[in-house]
Amino acid sequence: MSESGGLERAHEALGQEVKAFIIRKPGATVTVEEMSVWCRQQMAQYKYPRHIEFCDSLPMTATGKVLKRELAELEARKTTA
């Protein structure tokens, strides 16, 4: 994993759940299933992402922080399209 960002998604029963957006390192071949297993082993149950999406880039600020607002807007456009 090169970089990642997380986002809360609405869930009917739980209220919210986590979705992770991950940029793979060049040449990496990790799958969603492998990343999910690793996350479950390394993170608390309420913290590990229930949804994982690999992407080429993330919206960033000039200082290198993930712009969660823009990430949420991108996700909203995907679900309404």
QUIGIGI-V663099 format. One record per backbone hydrogen bond with DSSP energy under -1.0 kcal/mol. NH is the residue of the N-H (numbers start at 1). CO is the residue of the C=O. E is the energy in kcal/mol with one decimal. If there is no record, write none. Layout:
NH&CO&E + NH&CO&E
//
This chain:
2&23&-3.7 + 3&23&-1.1 + 5&21&-2.3 + 7&19&-2.1 + 9&17&-3.2 + 11&15&-1.5 + 15&11&-1.9 + 17&9&-2.2 + 19&7&-2.7 + 20&51&-2.8 + 21&5&-3.3 + 22&53&-2.6 + 23&3&-3.2 + 28&25&-2.3 + 35&31&-2.3 + 36&32&-2.4 + 37&33&-2.4 + 38&34&-2.2 + 39&35&-2.5 + 40&36&-2.3 + 41&37&-1.8 + 42&38&-1.9 + 43&39&-2.2 + 47&44&-1.6 + 48&44&-1.7 + 50&18&-2.0 + 51&18&-1.4 + 53&20&-2.6 + 55&22&-2.5 + 61&65&-2.5 + 64&61&-1.4 + 67&59&-3.0 + 68&66&-1.3 + 71&67&-2.1 + 72&68&-2.7 + 73&69&-1.9 + 74&70&-2.4 + 75&71&-2.2 + 76&72&-2.4 + 77&73&-2.1 + 78&74&-1.6 + 79&75&-2.0 + 80&76&-1.6 + 81&77&-1.2
//
